[in-house]
Amino acid sequence: MENPSRDEIKTILEDSKRIAIVGLSNNPNRTSYQIAEALLHAGYEIIPVNPTIDEVFGIKAVDDVTKVEGHIDIVNIFRRNEYLADIAKNVAKIDAPVFWAQLGLEDEEAYKIAKDAGKTVIMDRCIKVEHAVLIR
């Protein structure tokens, strides 16, 4: 598994507008909530993907990434490693060019599924940290 270069990640972050966040929690104490909040403040449109919540930040949640209406630029994942391959299979079905597994998350099978589907794959990197470092 190999992540794109920092320059490529910077371009992805600059060009992206809509981020579907799989596993986004409505609990302000959770990392997914804090990172999504930072992304909102940075100007991104967030789509919560979590079947266990109705909404977060006043935005209606969807059960599955395949149910998001419209184009998605990045699918950012906050689910344990054992779920990544199934999420990659769903991301392969949609028009989302980037599969991004958060810091501490990586799975070879998910990487292969997403790459074979033509996705740019980023694993074990925090989107908030990358944004803070690369976008000024």
Secondary structure, 3 states (H helix, E strand, C coil): CCCCCHHHHHHHHHHCCEEEEECCCCCCCCHHHHHHHHHHHCCCEEEEECCCCCEECCEECECCHHHCCCCCCEEEECCCHHHHHHHHHHHCCCCCCEEEECCCCCCHHHHHHHHHCCCEEECCCCHHHHHHHHCC
